[in-house]
Amino acid sequence: MIKINEASYKYSAQNIFEDISLEINEGEILCIVGPNGCGKTTLLECILGINKLNSGSILIHNTDIKSLKSAEIAKQIAFIPQMHDKTFPYTVREIVIMGRAVHMNMFSSPSRADIEIVDECLCTVGIEKLKDRPYTQLSGGEGQLVMLARALAQKTPLIIMDEPTAHLDFNHELIVLETIVKLVKTVGLTVIMATHFPNHAFYFENNGLPINVGLMNEKKFSEIGAPSRVLNEENLKNLFYINAKVVSYQMENGSELKQIIPISTKQL
């Protein structure tokens, strides 16, 4: 679905990332993990067509993103940003309906089918009771769930997420992760997610999803592979300058649950 060839991007004279190459197939998850300022968000914006590469290429279904209009990209990729402003008091339902805009003519109103899709998406993320609430009155976590519902309403084969659980409590964080698992398993959704929480990658692996982790630092990926292979204690020390332990627990259903436990900051 996505193929990146020797991609490089710079802002003014500063290289943000360089010589990045990777492939993501339909129904796969890529978790991009790395410290603040390593270029994760900038790379996502390049895949979305917001930023233009200085060199290299990004292909969507073998078509260079540079040749696609914004509306064409929006039919392939939905985006959940890390931060979003709550400027106008639209209702939650109206915000989610905006995800259907790419499928409607400029001056048309949402159809009954559009409304049904929106209500289904609200139920999927568990916020149907909020549908008539003004968006400006929601908490940060509730607002993030609205963004997830809006992305689902867009009905794209790929969703890009930038720190999608950053403002969520444990319950709503699990709702997001469980929703991703369900959509990957049932409809073959493809997900690219930047996260500061490498345990998210283990969560998807523990649930049997096809997932790779890209360790991003010093302007490139130092390693890409399955969470069990690349999320080891040595890589975590080099990436985040911490001492950590990777532990496993045998679940009652026979599966293995892996998690990272941070111990201390690494002594420089």
N, C-alpha and C positions, 0 to 999 in steps of 0.2 A: 504493500500500500504506500509506504513512504520509503524513498531511497535518497540518502544524502551522500554526495560525492565531494570529498576534499573541500568542504565548506569552510570559509573564513570570513570573519566580520570584524571591522574596526570602526571605532568612533573617534573622529578626528585622527590623531596620530596613534591612538592607543588600540592595540589588538585586544579584542574581547575574547574571541576564540579563533582557532586556526586548524586547518587540515582535519576536520571532523568528517568521518565517513561511517555510515551505519544503514541498516535496513530493518524495517518493521513490517511484518506480515499481518494480514487481516486476522483479527481475533487474538492478537498478542498485546501484552502490556510492556511498556518501557518505563521504568522508574529512573529518573535522572537525579542522582544524589551528589551533593557537594556542598562546600561551605558557602557562606554569604559572599556575593561578589564574584563568583567563579564563572558567570555567564549563562546560567541555566535559563533565566527568564528571557535573555536576549536571543538565545537559540530558539526558544519556543516562538518568539515574535517573528523570527525569520521563517519558521515553518508556516506560520499564519500569513506570511506575505506582508507583514507590517514593516519589517526591516528588510533591506535588500542586501544580499551578500556582496562582499567585495570580490570574492572568487569562489569557484565551485558551483554546485547546483543542488536544488531540492526538487525531487520529483514526487508527484501524487498520481498514483496509477499510471506511471511512466510518462506523465506530462509535466514539463518544467513549470514550476509555480509562477515564474516570471511571465508566462504566456496566459495566465488565467486572470479573469476579472474578479473583483472582490465577491460578487454574488456567486460566482462559480466555486470559489474557495469555500464560501459559507454553506454550500450544499454538501461539501465533503467533510468540513471540519467545524466543530463547535468548540467554544473556548470558555473556560471558567477561570477568571482572573484571580490573582491573589488579593487585590484590593478593588473596591468599586464604590463609587459615590452614590449616596441616596439623596438625590436632588429634588425630585418631585414626588408628591404623595400618591403615586399610582397604587392601586391595590396589588396584592401578591399575584392574583390571577392575571391582571393586565401585564405585569412584568413578564410572566411566563409566556403569555400570548405573543410577546415580542419575539420569542424564539421561532414562531411560525412565519415571520415577516418574509423570509427568503423564499417561501413557497407561495406567497400571495402577490397579486398585482399591486402596483403602487397605491391605487385609490380604492381597493376592495376591502371589505370587512371580513373578519374571520368567519369561516363557514362552521356549520354544525360539527363537521369532522374535525376541524381545527380545535374547537372547544373541547371535544371529547378527548383528543390527544393531550391537551393541556391538563384536563382534570385527571387523566390517567397518570401523567407525570407527577402531579402534586401528590397523588396517592402513593406513587412509587417511592418517593423520598419522605413520606410521612408528614406532610404539611398541609393536607387538604383542609384542616380546620382553620388555617391561617389565610385562606384564599381571599377573604373580603377585608383583611387587615391592610391599612396603609403600609407600604413598603418602608417608609421612613420611620415607622414606629417599631421595627423589628430589631432584635439584638444582632450582633455581628455574626453569630453562629446561625441564627435563623435566616439572615440575609444570604449566607453562603449556600444554604440548602435551596433557597429560591434560585440562585444562579445555577445550581445543579439541575433543578427542574426545568429551567429555561433552556439549558443546553440539551437536555433529553428531548424537549419538545421540538428542537431543530431537526431531529431525526437524521443525524449524520452518521456515517459509518465510523468516524473517528472523533474522539473528544480529547482535547488538550486541556490539562489542568495544571495550574500554577499554585502550589501549596493549598490544595482544596480543603484541608482540614485544619488550617492554621488557627481558626478562631472557634473551633468546636469543642464542646465537652465530650466526655467519653462516649455517651450514648449516641450523640449525633455524628461523631467521628465514625463509629461502627456502622451507622446507617449508611453513610457515604461509601465506606469500604464494602459493605454487604451488597449495596446497590451495584457497584462496579462488578463484583463477582457474579451477580445474577445476570447482568447484561452481557458480560463476556461469554458466559456459559450458554445463555438462551438465544441471543441474537448475534453473537460473534462480534460484539463491539470491540474496536481497537482503541487503546488508551495510551497517551503519552503524559506522564505525570512528573513534574518536578516536585521534590519533597525534601524537607530537612529530617524526615523520620524514616530511616532505613528499615525500621520494623514493618512499615507498610509493605515493602517488597516481600518480606518473609510471610506476611499475612496472605498475600496473593499466592505465593508458592505453597504455603500450607493448605490452601484451598484447591490446589491442583491446577492452577491457571498457567498458561504458557507465558512466562515473564522473564525479562532480562533487566539487569541493573547496569546503568552507565555511571561509572565513578568519574565525576567531572572536577578537574582541578588544574590550575596552571595552564588555562586556555585550551585544554583538550580533554578527551577521555583517557584516563590512565588504564582503564580496563572495562570491558563489557562482557557480561555473562550472567548465568543463573545466580540468584541470591546466595544459595548454599556454597557456591564456589568463590564469588568475589567479595561477599560481605564477611570477611574474616578479620581476626583481631589485628593483624599486621596492616591490612589495608585501611581499617578504621583509624589506626594510629597515624598513618601517613596522611589521611584525608582530613581528619578533624582534630588531630593532635590530642587525642584522648586515649586512655587505657580503657578497654572494654572487654567483656566476656560474651561469647556467643554460647548460649545455653539451649538445650533441647529438652522437651517433655513429651513423653509418650501418652497420647490421648486415648480415651476409652475406645474410640472407634478404630484404633490401630495406627492412625496417622501420627506423624511427628510434628510437634510444634516447636519452632525455633524462634528465639528472640535475642536481641542485643541488650545487654545491661551495661550502661556506662559506669565506670568505677572512679576514674579521676582524670584530670587534665594531664596531658603528656608534658614532662619536663623538657624544655627546650635547651 
